């Protein structure tokens, strides 16, 4: 009986330790901390996964002057359709990626036609009804395009509620 109790305790301890073990992130480019730090209107984004990897071909790259984000439409490689929602059909079935101004000095901006890998939080943009990687923490190809001091000042004012929303506000 005593042996049975000891075995059960050891099994219980082993199971408890296994449950406490942290799962490895899907990429070394995943970040700790708040996944939506620096995002304008983060309340509109529902985090589905704090760090995901997506691979595909860039179909569109656009500067969003209002909030300073770089908006990218990514045609996903086959097998990754699960990252999309029905709302992504409104943008041609692409996954939206957003590089925020604070990250533009370290996250490459890809060119149309480039095949890339992207890492960041996978979110449901409830204002638009589609899924995104927002903010993109790492992109495998492209060029660094830092935000200007004026863009950083503007987004800082937006984030702190010192700048009113405008018609161009995408969020």
C-alpha positions in Angstrom: 0.0 0.0 0.0 2.8 2.4 0.9 4.5 1.7 -2.4 1.3 2.5 -4.2 1.0 5.8 -2.4 4.6 6.7 -3.3 4.1 5.8 -6.9 0.9 7.9 -7.1 2.7 10.9 -5.6 5.6 10.6 -8.0 3.2 10.3 -11.0 1.2 13.3 -9.7 4.4 15.4 -9.3 5.6 14.4 -12.8 2.2 15.3 -14.4 2.2 18.6 -12.5 5.6 19.5 -13.7 4.7 18.6 -17.3 1.7 20.8 -17.2 3.7 23.8 -15.9 6.3 23.5 -18.7 5.9 26.4 -21.0 5.2 25.6 -24.7 8.0 26.7 -27.0 7.0 29.7 -29.1 6.5 29.1 -32.8 9.4 31.4 -33.7 12.4 33.0 -32.0 10.9 36.3 -33.2 7.9 36.1 -30.8 7.9 38.8 -28.1 7.0 38.7 -24.5 4.8 41.4 -22.9 1.6 42.9 -24.1 1.1 41.6 -27.7 -0.8 44.8 -28.8 1.7 47.3 -27.3 1.9 50.4 -29.6 -1.2 49.5 -31.6 -3.7 52.3 -32.3 -7.2 51.3 -31.1 -6.1 48.0 -29.6 -9.6 47.4 -28.2 -10.8 46.6 -31.7 -8.4 43.6 -31.9 -9.2 40.3 -30.3 -6.0 38.3 -29.9 -6.6 34.8 -31.2 -2.9 33.7 -30.7 -0.2 35.8 -29.1 2.4 34.7 -31.7 1.9 33.0 -35.1 3.9 32.5 -38.2 2.5 32.9 -41.7 4.1 32.4 -45.1 3.0 33.7 -48.4 3.4 36.2 -51.2 2.9 40.0 -50.8 0.1 41.3 -53.0 -0.1 44.9 -51.8 1.8 47.3 -49.6 0.3 50.6 -48.5 1.3 53.4 -46.1 -1.5 54.4 -43.8 -0.7 58.1 -43.3 -3.2 58.5 -40.5 -1.8 56.1 -37.9 1.6 55.5 -39.6 1.1 51.8 -40.0 2.3 49.9 -43.1 -0.7 47.8 -44.4 0.3 44.6 -46.3 -1.9 42.1 -48.0 -0.4 38.6 -48.0 -1.6 35.7 -50.2 -1.0 32.7 -47.9 0.8 29.5 -49.0 -1.5 26.5 -49.4 -2.4 24.9 -46.1 -2.6 28.1 -44.1 -6.2 29.0 -45.0 -7.1 28.5 -41.3 -5.6 31.9 -40.5 -8.3 33.6 -42.6 -11.9 34.4 -41.7 -14.8 35.0 -44.0 -14.1 38.7 -43.7 -10.8 38.3 -45.4 -12.7 37.7 -48.6 -13.4 41.5 -48.7 -9.6 42.0 -49.2 -9.3 39.3 -51.9 -8.8 36.4 -49.5 -5.5 37.8 -48.3 -4.2 38.0 -44.7 -3.7 41.6 -43.5 -0.3 42.4 -41.9 0.3 45.7 -40.1 3.7 47.1 -39.2 3.3 49.8 -36.5 5.4 53.0 -36.5 7.4 52.0 -33.4 8.5 48.8 -35.2 9.4 50.3 -38.6 13.1 50.7 -37.5 13.4 46.9 -37.0 10.8 45.2 -39.1 11.4 45.0 -42.9 8.8 46.3 -45.3 8.5 43.8 -48.1 7.8 44.6 -51.8 4.9 43.4 -53.9 5.7 39.9 -55.3 8.1 38.9 -52.5 7.6 35.6 -50.7 7.9 36.2 -47.0 7.5 34.8 -43.6 5.9 37.0 -40.9 5.7 36.6 -37.2 3.3 38.4 -34.8 0.0 38.3 -32.9 -2.8 36.7 -34.9 -5.9 38.9 -34.3 -9.5 39.3 -35.3 -10.0 42.9 -36.3 -13.5 43.3 -35.1 -13.9 46.8 -36.7 -13.2 45.3 -40.2 -14.3 41.7 -39.6 -11.1 40.1 -40.9 -8.0 38.4 -39.4 -4.6 40.0 -39.3 -1.1 39.7 -38.0 -1.0 42.9 -36.1 1.6 44.1 -35.2 4.0 42.3 -37.4 7.1 41.7 -35.2 9.4 40.3 -37.9 9.2 39.9 -41.7 11.8 37.8 -43.5 12.4 40.1 -46.5 12.2 43.7 -47.5 13.9 46.9 -46.4 13.8 48.8 -43.2 11.8 52.0 -43.5 11.9 53.9 -40.2 9.0 56.1 -39.3 9.9 59.8 -39.3 10.1 61.8 -36.1 6.8 63.6 -37.1 5.1 60.2 -37.7 6.2 59.0 -34.3 5.0 62.2 -32.6 1.6 61.9 -34.3 1.1 58.2 -33.4 2.2 59.0 -29.8 -0.5 61.7 -29.6 -3.0 59.3 -31.1 -2.1 56.6 -28.6 -2.4 59.0 -25.7 -5.7 60.5 -26.9 -4.2 63.9 -27.6 -5.0 63.8 -31.3 -8.7 63.4 -32.3 -9.8 60.6 -34.7 -10.3 61.7 -38.3 -12.1 60.5 -41.4 -9.0 58.6 -42.4 -9.1 56.7 -39.2 -9.1 53.0 -40.2 -9.9 51.7 -36.8 
